[in-house]
Amino acid sequence: MESNKKLICNKCRCHLEEIETQFTYLDRKFRHKVLRCPECGQVYIPEDLAKGKVAQLEKSLEEK
């Protein structure tokens, strides 16, 4: 995250940390480092990452 702002988990009140996380979309799995609560595991995904990864995955499925 480029901003100096520290995001905190609304539930645990802990600072979110960059942690590698596995995602599943359309029966495909991929791993990516995202901000996540070290206590409860809640994930923060910025809009640009969500749109970019989904578009990339959909494109790869279309090519098959």
N, C-alpha and C positions, 0 to 999 in steps of 0.2 A: 504494500500500500504506500503510495507516494506521499500522501498527506501526513503531517505530523500529529494529526488528531488520533487519540487512542479511543477506540470503541470499546464499550463494556457490554457484557451480557446483561440483558434486562432481568433475567431470572436470578443469576448468581452474583451479579455485581462485580465480576472478575474482568480484567482486561482480556480482550480477545487476542489470540496468538496465531501466527501463521503455522498451520499444521496440514500435512498432506492428508487428503481425504478422498475416499472412493465414492464415485457417483455412478448411478445407473440411469440411462435414458434410452428408451426404445430397445430394451434388452441388450444394450451395449454398456460396458463398464469402462470408466476412465478415472485416472487419479490426477489430482491437481492440488497445489497448496492454496488454501483459503484461510481467511480469518475464522477461528473457531474457539469456543469457550473451552478451556482446559478442564473445567469442572463437569459441566453437563453435556458438552459436545455440540451445543447449538451452533449452527454455521451461519456466517454472514457472506452472502454472495453479491458482489456489486453487479449492477445491471449490465454493464459492458461485458463482463466475463460471462454472464449467463447467456446473453445473446450471441456472443462470439463462439463459445463452445457448442451451443446447440446448433448453430448454423454450420459449423465445421463438421459435426457429427452427421447431420442430415445430408450434407454434401457427400460425405464418404459412403453413406448408405445408398445414395442415388447412383453412385459410380459402380456399384456391385450388381 
